[in-house]
Amino acid sequence: MPADAVLFIGYGGPTAPDEIRPYLQNVAKGRPIPPERLEEVAHHYELIGGRSPYNDACVRLMCATEARLRELGRPLPCALGLRNWSPYLRDAVETLWRGGRRRAVGVILAPHRCEASWERYQQDVREAQEASEVVKGRLEVRYPRAWHDDPLLLEAMAQRIEASVPWSRGAWPAEVPLVLTAHSIPTGMAAECAYVNELLATAGGVADLLGAGRWSLAYQSRSGPPRQPWLEPDINDVLRAQAAEGVREVVVAPVGFLSDHVEVLYDLDVEARATSEGLGMALHRGGTVEDHPLFAELLAQRIVEASDAGEVSNEQ
């Protein structure tokens, strides 16, 4: 049977200064994260204004997708559930269940698949259902196919970057590199999934649309024990290497992220920009896709497809 609801699934973020540390405690629950590291991240939030725009961006995207579904003649009620802050996933699945919904399409708000993203979010949904005395694991959730290389996503990303730089596509200066970034993960995790290949497909597709002949993929937001190997090169190391080659202007765009939040606003707009300024290099930061109409169109199409498939899909 077709789905009767949509569950948007995201990470979550604090929406006010007094929420920062409780939120970080949620993130750290069950993980051996030193308190000093949490204080460091709390300071990052304070530097970007004491809140994250992530939750608001998720709501805007959900509303845009919901509106597009209505235009397609497939109106479906949507609910947002977050892993680490309100509205929590448990609340979202209970809202759908109490509203008489029994079959949802789960839209994971992460463009690239790895154990820490799609697999973990699917597990979060299962745990939220089992923890609910109302739902008790009975809500069927089916997931769309991977969409990291869909032409609509690539075009939306290219347009966001194009709107952030002084050049139009097809006229990209040969001397200006395009550096496309994503969240680093442990190399052991990366070896077991399609994460890097999917990132390369996204980055290469966006660079081709823009006509940027000189492009590379870099990583940001590394965490974990210093001795544990994570994906490289780090964006700051890339900037230093480019400056050593004589580069004086660079475009950095976080294609591994769908919206601005602390890992974009601090790691790129504060830390990477400080690196580039110290090197005497101008940095243009490309925008994230957020609620771009083409992205909402993509999600609406995949929701309809997953709904009509009529079965649970845990494709990884």
N, C-alpha and C positions, 0 to 999 in steps of 0.2 A: 504493500500500500504506500502511496505517497506520504512524504513527511507532512506534519501539521505545525511545525515550528522551526525556528532557527536559534541555535545557541552559539553566541560569539564568545570565544574563549581567549583570555589574555592574562598578562602577568600582573598588572596592577601597579599603582604608585601612590605615594602620599599626596593629599590635596591641600594640606595646610602645614605650617611649621610644626605644630604640636603633634602631628601624625608621623613625622619622619622616623623617630626612634621606635615607636611601636610597630611601624611598618617594617623596619629593618629587622626587628626581632622576629617577625613572621617569616621573613626571607631566610633568616639564619636558623630557624627551628630545625633541630635534628642534624645540624651541620657544624663541623668544628671550625667556625669562623672566629678568629680572635676579636675580643671587644674593641681593640684599637683599630682594627680594620673597619668595623661598623661605624666608629666615630669618624674615621676618615671619609667614608661614604656619606655620612650625615653632613659633614662639612661641604661636600660636593653639592648636596641639595641646597644648602644654605647659600652657596655661591650662585646658584641659578634661580634664586628667588624664593626658596623655602617650600616649593611644591613641585610636583611633576605634572606636565600637561598630558600625560599618557592616557589617563582615564577619560578625559574630555575628548581626546582624539578618537578613542575607541567608540564612544557614544556617537560622535559625528559620522564615523564610517558606518556604524550599524544603521543609523537613521537614513543615510544616503542609500544604502543597499536595500533597506526595507521599502523605501520609496520607489526604487527601480523595480523591485519585485511586484509592487502594485501596478506599475506601468506595464509590466509584462503580463498582467492578468493572473499573477500567482501570489496573491497577498498571503503573507505568513507572519505571525507575530514573532518578534525577535526579543531575546533576552541576553544581557551581557553578564558573564560570570568571570571573575578574576581569581587568580591563584592566591595572591598575597594581600588583597585589600578589598574593601567593600565597593561594589556588590560582589560578594563571594560566590564561587561556583555552586556551593550548596544552596544558597538563597535563589540563584537563578534556576536551577533544576526544580526546586520546589515551586517557584512561581509558575513555571511551565506546567508542572503536574497539576497544581491546584486549578489552573485554567483549563484543564481537560485535555492537555496535550500529551501525546504518547510516543510520537516519533519525531525526533529533531535531527536536523542537519547541523553538525558541529563544525563551525568555522574557526580554525586555529589561527590566531593572528601572529603568525610567524611564517615568513616566505620560504624558509629552507629547512629541510628535515634532518634532525639528529636526535639522539636519545634525550638530550636536554630540552628539546622543543616539542616536536609532534608526539613522540612516544610518552614523554612525561605529562604532557597536557591530556592525552587520552587517559592515562592512569589517574590523573587528578579528577577527571570527570567521573570515572568509575568509583573512586573513593568518595567523592561528594555525594553520589547517589546512595552508596551503601551506608554512609553516615547519616542519611536523612531518614527519620522515622516515617516521613510522608511518602517518599519515593521508593525507598528500599530496593534500589537497583533496577526498577522496572521501566525506566525511560529508555527507549531505544535511541541510540545516537549513531548516525552514519556520517562519514566524513568524505568531503570532496577529494578528487584526484589532486595530485601536486600541481601547483600553478606558478612555480618560480620562473618558468620560461614562456609563459603565455604572452602573446604579442600585446594584449591589452595592458598587462602589468609593465612590460618593457617600455611601451610608449608612454604610459603615465609617468614612470620614473624619469624617462628622458625629458619629458616636458617640464617636470619639476626642476631638474638640473638646469635645463635651458633657461628657465625663468630666473635663475639665480646667478647667471654669468653674463658678461657683456657680449657674448657671441651667439650666433644662431647656428643651427645644425648645418653641416656641409661647409661651414666656414671656420672650423675649429683650428686655431693656430697650431702649427706643427711643433712649436717650441713650448706649448703649455700642456703638461701631462694631466691626465684624468686619473685620479686614484680613487677606486671604489672600495669601500670598507664594509666589514662585517664583524660580528662578535667572534672573538677567538674562542676555541674550545680545546680541550686536551687532545693531543695527537692520537692517543689511544682510542678515544671516542670517535675521532674523525676517520680512523682506519676502518671502523665498523659500519659506516653509513655513507650516504651520498652527499653529505653536506658540502664538501669542497667542490665536487663536480657541479652541483646545483648552483653554487655561488658563481663559479666560472661561467656557467651558461647565462645567468642573469647579467653579470658584469660585461661579458662579451657582447651580449645582445644590446644592452644600453649603449655601450661605446660605439657599436656599429651604427645605431640610429643617429647618434650625435655626430658621427664622422670623426671621432677622436682617435687618431692613429696611434697615439702614444698613451696607452692605458695600462694599469696594473691593479691587482687585487691586494689589499693590505688588511690587517686585522687590528682590532682595538678591544679595549675593555677586558684585558686579561686579568684573571684572578687566580686563586688557588695557591698551593705551596710553590715557592720559587724554583724548587728542584724538579717539579713536574713539567715536562715539555708540553707546550701549547702551540697552536698554529702560529706561524710567523710568515712574513715580516710584520712587525708592529708599525703602525702608521707613523709614529715619530721617527723610527729608524729609516723609513722610506723617505720622509721629508729631508732628513740629514743627508742621505745618499744623493738625493736629487740636487740639493743645494751644492754638494761637492762636485756635481757634474755641470754646474753653472745655471741651473734652473732658477728663475727669479719670480715665477708665477705658477700656481698650481690650483687645480680644482679638486676638492675632496667631497665625495658624495657617499652617504651611508646606505648603500642599496641592501644591506643585510637587515635593515630596520624599516618598519612601516611608518613610524611616527617619531617625532621628537620626544625625548625623555632624558633622564640624567646621563645615560651613556652616550647620547649624541651631544647634548647641550654642554656637558662638562668635558668629556673625553675629546671631543672635536673642537667645540667653540671656545673652550678655555685652554685645555692642555695642548692640543695640537696647534691651535692658533698661536699660543705662546712660543711653541717650538719654531714655527715658521717665522714669526716676527724676530726671534733671536737670530735666525739665519739670514735675515734680510730678504725674506721671500713672501710675496703676497699670497694669501690663501682665500680662495672663493669656496664657500661651503654650499654644495647643492642641497636643495630641499628634499624632504622625505615625501613619500607618495600620499600618505594620510587619506583623506576622503576624496581624492581625485575622481571625477565622474567615470573615467575609464576603468578605474580599479573597482568602483562600486558595480559597474556593469559586469566585470569579470566575476566578482563574487556572486552576483545575482545569477549569472549563467551557470556557475558551478553548483550553486544551491539547487537550482531547478534540476540539473542533471543528477545530482546525488539523491534528490527527493524521488525522482522518477525511477531510479535504479531499484528502489524498493527493498534494499538489503543493507545491513551494517557492513561498512568497509573500513578496515583498519590498515589500509595500504601504507606501507612504509617504503 
